[in-house]
Amino acid sequence: MRVAFIAVNYNNCRVSINYCTNIQALRGFNDVGVDIVLVDNASNEADYNELADEVKDLNNVILLRSETNTGYFGGLNYGISHIDPEKYDYVIAGNNDLFFERDFLLKLKGKNYAARDTVIVPDVETIGGIHQNPQYVEPPTSKRILGMDVYYSCYAASILVGLVWGHKRRERRNNRKNKTAETLEIFLCTGALMILTPLFFQHCGKLDDSLFLWGEEAALAHQLYMAGDKMLYDPELHVSHMENATVSRISSHKNYSLHRQSYKKYRDYLIPGKFGVQW
């Protein structure tokens, strides 16, 4: 098995260094062909220089630097463009604030996924015990989308919706403390980590990076159902997510504004039938 890990660094080099050392400590690392591709997304000079100095002696680590911040999927695509993704059994693309369980590579090596399952997503658990996959097993209902329309209509509306439906959000969050134990095809994942097969690149080309930040998962879901491919949730693969190592520094109002801008672009991607393709 040959695997490429690709992650994006933006002014959090210590997190990226931990990402590399965690992967290199995985069981089976020396028995599997592994490349680690780090994409620096136009970090400041001090952060980039520290990262470059720390990883220069690490085996199988490729450090790339983008002169401009191209966003999350844009950064991942920058890394993908510097390898031949179809030469790998899996391209594991995602955040740098992840910790893979020790047997992750060994478990992945033993898998035999269906051809149309071109995106595999593991059980991603935050340090708070929230299981982020699956986000949606089925596409969201029209009632759910109406609620999002109201929420993203303006900042004041988002506060009101949060107050009115806060108990529902807390209930859903508590439900996510229970892991989904069955392997199943899903509509939407968390974008923190995606395992891409060679057929994904044959069918879709690259990740849709038209969204700078937030909503990338919806763009990915759109790519898959337009290609006739599927996303598979595999709970046997487990990853811990430190969550928001970079975006936690964004103010709540700015964070909302970024979400709102993206929602306007990806909203229709949540409605598969709108494009003539039924889920």
C-alpha positions as CSV (number, residue, x, y, z in Angstrom):
1,M,0.0,0.0,0.0
2,R,1.2,3.5,-0.8
3,V,-0.3,6.5,1.0
4,A,0.1,10.3,0.8
5,F,-0.9,12.5,3.8
6,I,-1.6,16.1,2.8
7,A,-2.3,18.9,5.3
8,V,-2.3,22.7,5.3
9,N,-0.3,24.9,7.7
10,Y,-1.2,28.5,8.4
11,N,0.7,30.1,11.2
12,N,0.6,27.1,13.5
13,C,3.8,25.3,12.7
14,R,4.0,23.4,16.1
15,V,0.7,21.8,15.3
16,S,2.0,20.7,11.9
17,I,5.2,19.3,13.4
18,N,3.1,17.2,15.8
19,Y,1.0,16.0,12.8
20,C,4.2,14.7,11.1
21,T,5.6,13.0,14.2
22,N,2.3,11.3,14.9
23,I,2.1,9.8,11.4
24,Q,5.7,8.6,11.6
25,A,4.9,6.9,14.9
26,L,2.0,4.9,13.4
27,R,2.3,1.1,13.4
28,G,3.3,-0.1,10.0
29,F,4.7,3.2,8.9
30,N,8.0,1.6,7.8
31,D,6.2,-1.2,6.0
32,V,4.0,1.1,3.9
33,G,5.0,3.7,1.3
34,V,4.1,6.9,3.0
35,D,4.7,10.5,1.9
36,I,3.7,13.5,4.1
37,V,3.0,16.7,2.1
38,L,2.7,19.9,4.1
39,V,1.5,23.0,2.3
40,D,2.3,26.3,4.0
41,N,-0.5,28.6,3.0
42,A,1.4,31.9,3.1
43,S,2.2,31.9,6.8
44,N,4.3,34.6,8.3
45,E,8.1,34.2,7.8
46,A,8.8,33.2,11.4
47,D,6.3,30.4,11.4
48,Y,7.3,29.1,8.0
49,N,11.0,29.2,8.9
50,E,10.5,27.3,12.1
51,L,8.4,24.7,10.3
52,A,11.0,24.3,7.6
53,D,13.8,23.9,10.2
54,E,11.9,21.3,12.2
55,V,10.8,19.1,9.3
56,K,14.0,19.2,7.2
57,D,15.4,16.0,8.8
58,L,12.1,14.1,9.0
59,N,11.8,11.2,6.6
60,N,9.3,11.3,3.8
61,V,8.1,14.9,4.5
62,I,7.7,17.3,1.6
63,L,7.2,21.0,2.6
64,L,5.7,23.3,0.0
65,R,5.0,27.0,0.3
66,S,2.2,28.9,-1.5
67,E,2.9,32.6,-1.9
68,T,-0.8,33.3,-1.4
69,N,-3.4,32.0,1.0
70,T,-5.6,29.9,-1.2
71,G,-8.0,28.7,1.4
72,Y,-8.4,25.2,2.9
73,F,-9.3,23.1,-0.2
74,G,-7.1,25.4,-2.3
75,G,-4.1,24.5,-0.1
76,L,-4.9,20.8,-0.3
77,N,-5.1,21.0,-4.1
78,Y,-1.8,22.8,-4.1
79,G,-0.3,19.8,-2.4
80,I,-2.1,17.3,-4.6
81,S,-0.8,19.1,-7.7
82,H,2.8,18.4,-6.6
83,I,2.2,14.6,-6.5
84,D,0.6,12.1,-8.9
85,P,-2.4,11.2,-6.8
86,E,-3.3,8.1,-8.9
87,K,0.0,6.5,-7.9
88,Y,-1.2,6.2,-4.3
89,D,-3.8,3.8,-3.0
90,Y,-5.1,6.6,-0.8
91,V,-4.5,10.3,-0.5
92,I,-5.4,11.3,3.0
93,A,-6.2,15.0,2.9
94,G,-7.2,17.1,5.8
95,N,-6.4,19.4,8.8
96,N,-3.0,19.4,10.5
97,D,-4.6,19.3,14.0
98,L,-5.3,15.6,13.9
99,F,-4.0,12.6,15.8
100,F,-4.3,9.2,14.1
101,E,-4.8,6.1,16.2
102,R,-1.7,3.9,16.3
103,D,-3.2,1.1,14.1
104,F,-4.7,3.5,11.5
105,L,-2.4,2.5,8.7
106,L,-2.7,-1.2,9.5
107,K,-6.5,-1.0,9.5
108,L,-6.5,0.9,6.2
109,K,-4.2,-1.6,4.6
110,G,-6.7,-4.3,5.3
111,K,-9.6,-2.5,3.6
112,N,-11.2,-3.4,0.3
113,Y,-13.7,-0.6,-0.6
114,A,-16.2,-0.7,-3.4
115,A,-15.1,1.1,-6.6
116,R,-17.7,3.8,-6.3
117,D,-16.8,4.6,-2.7
118,T,-14.2,7.1,-3.8
119,V,-14.2,9.2,-0.6
120,I,-13.8,7.4,2.7
121,V,-14.3,9.2,6.0
122,P,-13.3,7.9,9.5
123,D,-14.7,8.4,12.9
124,V,-13.4,11.9,13.8
125,E,-13.7,12.6,17.5
126,T,-13.0,15.9,19.0
127,I,-11.2,16.3,22.3
128,G,-14.6,17.1,23.8
129,G,-15.9,13.7,22.8
130,I,-18.0,14.8,19.9
131,H,-18.1,12.4,16.9
132,Q,-18.1,14.7,13.8
133,N,-19.0,12.0,11.3
134,P,-21.4,11.5,9.7
135,Q,-22.6,15.1,9.4
136,Y,-25.6,14.1,7.3
137,V,-26.5,10.5,6.4
138,E,-29.2,11.8,4.1
139,P,-29.4,15.3,2.5
140,P,-30.9,17.9,4.9
141,T,-34.7,18.3,4.8
142,S,-36.4,21.3,3.4
143,K,-37.3,22.4,6.9
144,R,-33.6,22.2,7.9
145,I,-32.6,24.3,4.9
146,L,-35.3,26.8,5.7
147,G,-33.8,27.1,9.2
148,M,-30.4,27.7,7.7
149,D,-31.8,30.3,5.3
150,V,-33.1,32.3,8.3
151,Y,-29.9,31.8,10.3
152,Y,-27.8,33.1,7.5
153,S,-30.1,36.0,6.5
154,C,-28.2,38.4,8.9
155,Y,-26.2,38.3,12.1
156,A,-29.1,39.4,14.3
157,A,-31.2,36.5,12.9
158,S,-28.4,34.1,13.8
159,I,-28.4,35.3,17.4
160,L,-32.2,35.0,17.6
161,V,-32.1,31.5,16.1
162,G,-29.4,30.5,18.5
163,L,-31.5,31.7,21.5
164,V,-34.7,30.0,20.3
165,W,-33.2,26.7,19.1
166,G,-30.2,26.6,21.4
167,H,-31.7,23.6,23.3
168,K,-32.1,21.7,20.1
169,R,-28.5,22.4,19.1
170,R,-27.3,21.2,22.5
171,E,-29.4,18.1,22.2
172,R,-27.9,17.3,18.7
173,R,-24.4,18.0,20.1
174,N,-25.0,15.6,23.0
175,N,-26.3,12.9,20.6
176,R,-23.0,13.2,18.8
177,K,-21.2,11.9,21.9
178,N,-22.5,8.5,20.8
179,K,-20.4,7.0,18.0
180,T,-22.2,5.8,14.9
181,A,-21.0,2.2,14.9
182,E,-22.1,0.9,11.5
183,T,-20.3,1.4,8.2
184,L,-22.6,3.3,5.8
185,E,-22.8,5.5,2.8
186,I,-23.4,9.1,3.8
187,F,-24.3,12.4,2.2
188,L,-22.0,14.9,4.1
189,C,-18.9,14.5,6.2
190,T,-16.7,16.8,8.3
191,G,-14.1,18.3,6.1
192,A,-11.4,17.7,8.7
193,L,-10.3,14.5,7.0
194,M,-11.0,12.8,3.7
195,I,-9.5,9.6,2.3
196,L,-9.5,9.9,-1.5
197,T,-9.1,6.9,-3.8
198,P,-7.4,7.1,-7.3
199,L,-10.9,6.9,-8.9
200,F,-11.9,10.1,-7.2
201,F,-9.2,12.0,-9.1
202,Q,-10.2,10.2,-12.3
203,H,-13.9,11.1,-11.9
204,C,-13.6,14.6,-10.2
205,G,-10.2,15.9,-11.1
206,K,-9.5,17.8,-7.9
207,L,-11.3,19.1,-4.9
208,D,-13.7,21.9,-5.6
209,D,-11.8,24.8,-4.0
210,S,-14.3,27.6,-5.1
211,L,-15.1,28.2,-1.4
212,F,-12.3,29.8,0.5
213,L,-13.4,28.7,4.0
214,W,-16.4,26.8,5.3
215,G,-18.9,24.8,3.2
216,E,-16.2,22.8,1.4
217,E,-17.9,19.6,2.5
218,A,-21.0,20.5,0.6
219,A,-19.0,21.2,-2.5
220,L,-17.4,17.8,-2.1
221,A,-20.8,16.1,-1.8
222,H,-21.9,17.9,-4.9
223,Q,-18.9,16.6,-6.8
224,L,-19.6,13.1,-5.7
225,Y,-23.2,12.8,-6.7
226,M,-22.6,14.6,-10.0
227,A,-19.9,11.9,-10.7
228,G,-22.2,9.1,-9.5
229,D,-19.8,8.3,-6.7
230,K,-20.4,7.8,-3.0
231,M,-18.9,8.8,0.3
232,L,-18.4,5.9,2.8
233,Y,-18.2,6.4,6.6
234,D,-15.9,3.7,8.2
235,P,-16.1,3.7,12.0
236,E,-13.2,1.3,12.3
237,L,-10.8,4.1,11.3
238,H,-10.4,6.6,14.2
239,V,-8.9,10.0,14.4
240,S,-8.8,12.6,17.2
241,H,-9.4,16.2,16.2
242,M,-7.9,19.0,18.3
243,E,-10.5,21.2,16.4
244,N,-10.0,24.7,15.1
245,A,-6.3,25.2,15.7
246,T,-6.4,28.2,13.3
247,V,-10.0,29.4,13.0
248,S,-10.4,29.6,16.8
249,R,-8.6,33.0,16.5
250,I,-11.3,34.4,14.3
251,S,-13.9,36.7,16.0
252,S,-17.4,35.4,16.2
253,H,-18.8,38.1,13.9
254,K,-16.1,37.5,11.3
255,N,-16.6,33.8,11.6
256,Y,-20.3,34.2,11.0
257,S,-19.7,36.5,8.0
258,L,-17.4,33.9,6.4
259,H,-20.0,31.2,7.0
260,R,-22.7,33.4,5.5
261,Q,-20.7,34.2,2.4
262,S,-20.0,30.5,1.8
263,Y,-23.6,29.4,2.5
264,K,-24.9,31.6,-0.3
265,K,-22.6,29.7,-2.7
266,Y,-23.1,26.1,-1.4
267,R,-26.8,26.2,-0.4
268,D,-28.0,24.6,-3.5
269,Y,-25.4,21.8,-3.2
270,L,-27.5,20.6,-0.2
271,I,-30.4,19.8,-2.6
272,P,-29.2,17.0,-4.9
273,G,-32.5,16.9,-6.9
274,K,-32.0,20.6,-7.9
275,F,-29.3,19.4,-10.3
276,G,-31.4,16.6,-11.8
277,V,-29.6,13.9,-9.8
278,Q,-31.6,12.1,-7.1
279,W,-29.8,11.0,-3.9
